[in-house]
Amino acid sequence: SAALGTPRTSRTSRMEATAPDGFVGAFSARGPPATGGLRGQAFDDTASERSWREKKTGTGGQSYSTSPRKQRPVIDPPKAGAFQRRPVEASEFRRFYDRGDLPIQIQHNATQNRIVWKVEIEKLDYHHYLPIFFDGLREKEDPYRFLAVEGVHNMLEKGGSKILPVVPQLIIPIKKALNTRDPEVMVITLKVLQALVLSAEMVGEALVPYYRQLLPVFNIFRSHTPNIGDEIDYGQRKRRNLGELIDETLEIFEVHGGEDAFINIKYMIPTYESRVFA
């Protein structure tokens, strides 16, 4: 067209030439109309009249119902269950006794029952029998409970020097009995622990490396003492108060556990205070 002498016109000028009246200046070279012309004026009026709402503040799209709203049940947070009793599994003592492999039997007297040994206790293999009897401490059903407790006390009374080498084998049965979290089983186990420490020399020191397995349960139940106010505890003679038994046991551990006993007890039970240096 330049060769023929026809003047060149831009795209904007051609659109303005063909646009109807009132739209002049509504188009630009960069795109749709911004503010000029009728179309731009309508866009500005709509934007100014529109009131924008914040997110989730409108009512559009919601459904309504005339039925009353159902109340959601309030669920309390779960309990940790530190003091809850654990299920007691059948012990090895029960299996050996039912099979007839233990040299014991019950003698029924008029006043009370007693245990009768078929073999002299001094001739027993303590490495074999003593852990089995300790494993029966967590039994709650008779005659297993009675035979296990009486058998342990009889073997500790006459064991002497045979007890010390067997101490490492007794840790797992004692730990299982304590971990039942059953007050009845724990009271029996604590009394047996006291008898174990006092049964022979060096037994208390031999238990010090195993405090980390035994004392965590002590720390949980140490404050487990009933508050009876000004009443009289007539069952005190039976020594069934769990908190007092734990304090007595810890004191025996400290007295007979050597110089490292207190610091190891203090590590596992921070609230424990020494009875030796008090």
Secondary structure, DSSP 8 states (H G I E B T S, - for coil): -TTTT-----HHHHHHHHS-TT-TTS-BTTBS-SSSHHHHHHHHHHHHH-----TT---TT----SS--------------TT--------HHHHHHHHT-SSEEEEE-SS-EEEEESS-GGGS-HHHHHHHHHHGGG--STTHHHHHHHHHHHHHHHHGGGSGGGHHHHHHHHHHHHTT--HHHHHHHHHHHHHHHHHSTTHHHHTGGGHHHHHHHHHHHTT-----TTS--GGGGGT--HHHHHHHHHHHHHHHS-TTHHHHHHHH-TT---SS--
